[in-house]
Amino acid sequence: MPSQDPMNPAVIQESAALAGGHPRTDDVLPHLPEEAEYYATLIDWNDPHDPLRLLHDPQNRLNGRAGAITPHDGLLDTVPGCQHAFGSNALLNIAPEWLTDTANLEPGLAYIAGHPEINHVLLSGFDGFGLSMQQLSILLGRLRAISHVQIIRLTTELPVRQPRRIYENEQLLELLRAHSTPERRIYVTAHITHPRELTAEAKLSLEALQQAGAIVVNRTLLMRGINDDAAVLGELLDKLVWAGVAPYYLAMTNPNGAHEAHAIPLVRAYELVEEAKALTTGLGKRVRLSMNHASGIVEVLAVEDGRAYMKLYRAGDARQGRFVMRDCGPELTWFDELHVTESEARAAAESEASAALETGGDLWLEPAPDVRIDWKQGELSEEIVSINMMPIGD
C-alpha cells in the first residue's frame, strides 16, 4: 500500500483514479497534473528530508504566485492595481482575482502612460507565465504601446516546475520574440531554489526563453532545511551562471509569512551567502542578499560583530539606497526585529533637530551627506561618519 503522502507519485495515481482519470489537484498541488508528475521524478521519496520533497509540499510553495515573494496586496497602490514603487519603477497587479475584470487594469495602465519617468514595469502578484496566452498577449501589447516603458519584468516558477510549458509553447515564445527586442527587453525573474531543480529539461526552458529574446535572472529564497548550505548555494550560483542566468537576489525568508519554519537568522544567512560566493566565480558573486520588506527592498551589505549594515529602497521614497545600521543578535531573522544603533539614532535626532530649526519642514526627503566607510584590511571598521538617515517606517 503506498504511503499516504499526497505528493507521492503512487498517491497521485490513486487520486487520479478516484477523480475519473485526473489527479485531484486540491489533494496534490494547485497546478496542472503534469507539474506534479514531472517534479515528483526529481524527488528522493526514501528521504523525508529531501529538499525537493520539502519544496514540493504545497505549504512551501508559492502556489502559482511567484509574486508572493514580491506581493501585490494593494496597500501601497498609487492607483488601484498599480504601485509607483520607485522613481522609474512601477508594479502592476496581475493576480487572477484582479484580472477577472480587465477594466481593473485601466487605472494602472493610464497612470503608467501618464508618467514618462516610469520605464520599468514589474508584473506582480502572480506567476507571469501562469496567465492565459490571451491575457499575456493583451497585457504585453498594452504596455508596449506606452513608448517610455523600456523594460517589462515578470516572475515565474515554470522553468523548473513545468519546463515543457515553456520550451514546447511556440505561442508563448513567439509572443516574447514580438515584445522583447534589443531596444525594449522583457526580463524574466525565475525562482530556482535548489541546484537539483536545474535539470536538462529546466535548462531547455531557460534556453528557449533566452532564444526568444528574454533576459533571464534568478531570485532564490533562502530556506532552512532546503538550501541553507554554502556548498548547495555555491553549486546553484555556478549552475545558474553556466546556464546564462544572472543570479539576482538571495532573499531572506519572512518569519511572519507562510514559510516561517524555514526562516534563517540574518547572521547565519550572511555567513552562508559569503561562504557560497567564495566557492563561485566572479559572475556568481554578483548576487545580493536582500529582504522584501512590506515597505520596500532591504539590501544587506554586511553583518559583522553584532551589527547589520544595510541599504533601504523604500517604496515612494525620493532618495533610494539609504544606508542604515542595526544591532543584530544571533537569532534575529527580519528587519523589524533589528534595533537602531545608538550612533544612528543620535545622528538622526541631530539631523532632524537641525532641519526643524532651519526649515521647519519635513526632513524625510531632504538630501543627506554622503556616507563614508573606513576600510581596514578588507573588514568594515566601526568608524562610520556623516550618517543622516531615519529608520524605516518613520
C-alpha positions in Angstrom: 0.0 0.0 0.0 1.5 3.4 -0.9 2.4 6.0 1.6 -0.4 8.4 2.2 1.9 11.3 1.5 -0.2 13.3 -1.1 2.9 14.2 -3.0 4.0 10.5 -3.6 3.5 9.5 -7.2 1.6 6.4 -6.2 -0.9 8.6 -4.3 -1.1 10.9 -7.3 -2.2 8.0 -9.5 -4.6 6.7 -6.8 -6.1 10.2 -6.6 -6.4 10.2 -10.4 -8.4 7.0 -10.4 -10.8 8.4 -7.8 -11.2 11.5 -9.9 -12.0 9.6 -13.0 -8.6 9.6 -14.6 -7.3 13.0 -13.5 -5.5 13.8 -10.2 -7.5 15.8 -7.8 -5.3 18.9 -7.7 -6.7 20.0 -4.3 -5.1 16.8 -3.0 -1.8 17.2 -4.8 -0.9 20.7 -6.0 -2.8 23.8 -7.2 -1.1 23.5 -10.6 -1.7 21.2 -13.6 -1.2 17.5 -13.1 1.9 17.3 -15.4 3.8 19.5 -13.0 3.2 17.1 -10.1 4.3 14.2 -12.3 7.4 16.0 -13.6 8.6 17.4 -10.3 7.9 14.1 -8.5 10.5 12.4 -10.6 13.2 14.7 -9.1 12.5 13.7 -5.5 14.1 11.1 -3.4 11.0 9.6 -1.8 13.0 7.5 0.6 14.3 10.6 2.3 11.6 12.5 4.3 14.0 15.5 4.4 14.8 15.6 0.7 15.0 19.3 -0.2 12.9 18.9 -3.3 10.3 17.0 -1.4 10.0 19.8 1.0 9.7 22.3 -1.8 7.1 20.1 -3.4 4.9 20.5 -0.3 2.1 22.9 -1.0 2.8 24.7 2.3 6.3 25.5 1.0 5.1 26.6 -2.5 4.3 29.9 -3.9 1.1 28.2 -5.1 1.3 29.8 -8.6 2.1 33.2 -7.1 5.7 33.9 -7.8 4.7 37.4 -6.8 4.3 36.1 -3.3 8.0 37.0 -2.9 7.1 40.5 -4.2 3.4 40.5 -3.1 0.9 42.9 -4.5 -1.6 43.4 -1.7 -2.7 46.8 -2.8 -1.9 48.5 0.5 0.7 50.8 -1.2 -1.0 51.2 -4.5 -0.7 54.7 -6.1 -3.9 54.0 -8.1 -5.9 50.8 -7.9 -3.8 47.9 -9.2 -0.6 49.9 -9.6 2.1 50.9 -7.2 4.6 53.6 -8.3 7.3 52.0 -6.1 10.5 54.0 -7.1 11.2 56.8 -9.5 11.4 54.7 -12.7 9.7 51.5 -11.4 6.0 50.6 -11.2 4.3 47.4 -10.1 1.2 46.3 -12.0 -1.2 43.8 -10.3 -1.9 40.6 -12.4 -3.4 38.4 -9.7 -6.2 36.3 -11.2 -8.9 37.8 -8.9 -7.8 41.2 -10.1 -7.8 40.2 -13.8 -11.3 38.8 -13.6 -12.4 42.2 -14.9 -10.0 43.6 -17.4 -11.3 47.1 -16.6 -9.2 46.8 -13.4 -6.1 47.3 -15.5 -7.1 50.6 -16.8 -6.2 52.9 -13.9 -2.8 51.4 -13.7 -2.1 51.5 -17.4 -3.3 55.1 -17.6 -1.1 56.1 -14.6 2.0 54.5 -16.2 1.2 56.1 -19.6 0.9 59.5 -17.9 4.2 59.2 -16.1 7.1 59.2 -18.6 9.7 58.7 -15.8 8.4 55.1 -15.4 10.5 52.9 -17.7 10.3 49.6 -15.8 7.1 47.8 -15.1 7.0 44.6 -12.9 4.0 42.3 -13.3 3.4 41.3 -9.7 1.0 39.2 -7.7 1.1 36.0 -9.8 3.3 33.8 -12.0 3.6 35.8 -15.3 3.6 32.6 -17.4 0.6 31.3 -15.4 -1.7 33.8 -17.3 -3.5 32.6 -20.3 -1.9 33.4 -23.6 -4.7 35.8 -24.4 -4.2 37.7 -21.1 -0.5 37.8 -21.5 -0.7 39.0 -25.1 -3.1 41.8 -24.3 -1.1 42.9 -21.3 2.3 42.9 -23.1 0.7 44.7 -26.1 -0.9 47.4 -23.9 2.4 48.0 -22.1 4.4 48.1 -25.4 2.1 50.7 -26.7 3.4 53.0 -24.0 6.6 54.4 -25.6 8.5 55.1 -22.4 8.2 51.6 -20.9 11.5 50.0 -21.8 11.5 47.0 -19.5 8.7 44.7 -18.7 9.6 42.2 -15.9 7.7 39.1 -14.8 8.4 36.4 -12.3 7.9 32.7 -12.8 8.5 29.2 -11.4 7.6 27.4 -14.6 11.2 26.8 -15.9 11.7 24.3 -13.1 8.1 23.3 -12.3 6.6 22.8 -15.8 9.5 23.3 -18.3 7.6 21.9 -21.2 5.0 24.6 -20.9 7.8 26.9 -22.0 10.0 25.1 -24.5 7.1 23.4 -26.2 4.9 26.5 -26.2 5.6 28.2 -29.5 2.8 30.7 -28.9 4.5 32.0 -25.8 7.9 32.1 -27.4 6.5 34.0 -30.4 4.9 36.5 -28.0 8.3 37.1 -26.3 10.0 37.5 -29.7 7.5 40.1 -30.7 7.8 42.1 -27.4 11.4 41.6 -26.3 13.7 43.4 -28.6 17.3 44.8 -28.3 15.8 48.2 -27.5 13.0 47.2 -25.2 13.5 44.0 -23.3 11.4 41.6 -21.3 13.1 40.4 -18.2 12.1 37.1 -16.6 12.9 36.6 -12.9 13.0 32.8 -12.4 12.6 31.4 -8.9 15.1 28.5 -8.7 15.7 27.4 -5.1 18.0 24.3 -5.3 20.6 23.2 -7.9 18.8 19.9 -8.4 16.0 21.8 -10.0 18.3 22.7 -12.9 17.7 19.6 -14.9 18.2 19.2 -18.6 14.6 20.0 -19.2 14.7 23.1 -17.0 17.8 24.3 -18.9 15.9 23.7 -22.2 13.2 26.0 -20.9 15.7 28.7 -19.9 17.4 28.5 -23.2 14.1 28.8 -25.0 13.3 32.0 -23.2 16.8 33.4 -24.0 16.5 32.4 -27.6 13.2 34.3 -27.7 14.9 37.4 -26.6 14.1 37.4 -22.8 16.8 38.3 -20.3 16.6 35.7 -17.5 17.7 36.4 -14.0 17.1 34.4 -10.8 15.9 35.0 -7.3 16.4 32.4 -4.6 14.6 32.2 -1.3 16.9 31.2 1.5 15.1 28.4 3.4 16.2 26.4 6.4 16.4 22.7 5.7 16.3 23.3 1.9 19.2 25.3 0.8 20.9 26.6 4.0 24.2 25.1 3.0 27.1 27.0 1.5 28.1 24.2 -0.9 24.5 23.9 -2.2 24.2 27.7 -2.7 27.6 27.7 -4.4 26.6 25.0 -6.7 23.4 26.8 -7.5 25.2 30.0 -8.3 27.6 28.1 -10.6 24.8 26.3 -12.5 22.9 29.5 -13.0 25.9 31.2 -14.5 26.6 28.3 -16.7 23.0 28.4 -18.0 23.4 32.1 -18.8 21.1 33.1 -15.9 22.3 36.1 -13.8 22.0 35.4 -10.0 20.0 38.4 -8.9 18.9 38.1 -5.3 19.2 35.6 -2.4 16.2 36.6 -0.4 15.6 36.2 3.3 12.5 34.2 4.3 10.0 36.3 6.2 9.5 34.7 9.6 5.9 36.1 9.7 4.8 34.5 6.4 3.9 31.1 5.0 7.5 29.9 5.2 8.0 30.7 8.9 9.5 27.3 9.7 12.2 27.9 7.1 13.4 31.3 8.2 17.1 31.7 8.8 18.7 34.1 11.2 20.3 37.1 9.4 23.7 36.5 10.9 23.7 32.9 9.5 22.2 33.9 6.2 25.0 36.5 5.6 27.7 33.9 6.5 26.1 31.4 4.1 26.0 33.8 1.3 29.6 34.9 1.7 30.8 31.3 2.0 28.8 30.4 -1.2 30.2 33.4 -3.0 33.7 32.3 -2.1 33.0 29.0 -3.9 31.8 30.5 -7.2 33.2 32.7 -10.0 33.1 36.5 -10.2 29.9 36.2 -12.2 28.2 34.3 -9.4 29.5 36.8 -6.8 27.2 39.5 -8.2 24.3 38.1 -6.2 22.9 40.2 -3.4 21.4 39.3 -0.1 18.0 41.1 0.4 14.7 41.2 2.3 11.4 42.1 0.7 10.1 44.3 3.5 6.5 45.5 3.4 7.7 49.0 2.6 10.4 48.2 0.1 13.7 46.3 -0.5 16.3 46.0 2.2 19.8 45.1 0.8 22.1 43.5 3.3 25.6 44.7 2.8 27.4 43.1 5.7 26.8 41.6 9.2 29.8 42.0 11.4 30.3 41.9 15.2 26.6 42.0 16.1 25.8 44.8 13.7 24.0 44.7 10.3 24.8 47.3 7.6 22.1 47.7 5.0 20.6 49.9 2.3 16.9 50.7 2.1 15.0 51.1 -1.1 11.7 52.3 0.3 8.6 52.5 -1.9 7.7 56.1 -2.5 10.9 57.5 -1.1 12.5 60.1 -3.3 16.0 59.1 -2.3 16.8 55.4 -2.7 19.7 53.5 -1.1 19.6 55.0 2.4 22.4 53.5 4.4 21.4 52.2 7.9 23.0 50.3 10.7 21.1 48.0 13.1 22.2 45.9 16.1 21.7 42.3 15.1 21.5 39.5 17.6 22.4 35.9 16.5 18.8 34.7 16.3 17.1 37.7 14.7 15.7 37.0 11.3 13.9 40.1 9.9 14.4 43.9 9.6 11.7 44.7 12.1 13.4 42.8 14.8 16.7 44.7 14.5 17.5 47.6 16.9 18.6 51.1 15.8 22.2 51.7 16.8 23.0 54.5 19.3 25.1 56.3 16.7 22.4 56.2 14.1 19.7 57.3 16.5 21.9 60.2 17.7 22.7 61.2 14.1 19.1 61.0 13.0 18.0 63.1 16.0 20.6 65.7 15.4 19.7 65.9 11.8 16.0 66.2 12.5 16.6 68.9 15.1 18.8 70.9 12.7 16.3 70.7 9.9 13.5 71.8 12.1 15.4 74.9 13.1 16.4 75.8 9.5 13.3 74.9 7.6 10.6 73.9 10.0 9.7 71.3 7.4 9.7 67.6 6.8 13.3 66.3 6.7 12.3 62.9 5.4 13.1 63.9 1.8 15.9 66.3 2.4 19.3 65.5 0.9 21.7 63.8 3.2 25.5 63.9 3.4 27.4 61.1 1.8 28.2 58.1 4.0 31.9 57.4 4.3 33.1 54.0 5.4 36.7 53.3 6.5 38.0 50.0 5.2 40.9 48.3 7.0 42.3 45.1 5.7 39.1 44.2 3.9 36.9 44.4 7.0 34.3 47.0 7.9 35.6 49.2 10.7 33.4 50.6 13.4 34.1 54.2 12.2 31.2 55.4 10.1 30.9 59.2 9.6 28.2 61.6 8.4 25.2 59.4 8.7 21.9 61.1 8.2 19.1 58.5 7.9 15.8 57.8 9.5 14.7 54.3 10.5 12.4 52.7 8.0 8.7 53.2 8.8 9.3 56.6 10.5 
